[in-house]
Amino acid sequence: MDDQTPWLTAEQEGAWRSLMAAILLLPGALDAQLQRDADVTHAGYVVMSALSETPGRAIRMSRLAQMSSMSMSRLSHLVDRLEQRGWVERRPAPGDRRSTIAVLTEGGWEKVVATAPGHADNVKTLIFEGLTPAQTRQLKKIFDTIVPKLDPEDRLRTCGTSGTGQPASATR
């Protein structure tokens, strides 16, 4: 072994392994609950939730791809499936024939509203159950330090893709 390599400390290694386990296991746990209870994938719910929190429940596909951290190809295939279910539709962007807008339909809105409580409950169970309020604040502080290094343009935190709370216009 190279003595010049800046290896992780034992404490860092333990934290890293715990974080990696969470990163690897969480998507499957979120997806399983959403598919079981709402017949929607986690990726589909992220997209519909993001749309539910945008003005007019509509946004350019290119921006939606950024917000959901998906390639345009993956997003296009996903939106195809959401369109088939009547939850999302595509429209030409006004004034820009090259761009397409994804729009959450009324049926999609109803699906988000119906799905959000179960999803929020699952997130509370998987992430926050057993944490004290101080630990929850510390968890936020930790990720508020890490995420900007991964997302310097702040694409994800400012887009409403959490989908765990009440949809933005549920009171309308």
Secondary structure, DSSP 4 states (H G I P E B T S, - for coil): --TTS-PPPHHHHHHHHHHHHHHHHHHHHHHHHHHHHHS--HHHHHHHHHHHTSGGGEEEHHHHHHHTT--HHHHHHHHHHHHHTTSEEEEEETTEEEEEEEEE-HHHHHHHHHHHHHHHHHHIIIIITT--HHHHHHHHHHHHHHHHHH-TT-TTTTTT----S--TTTT-
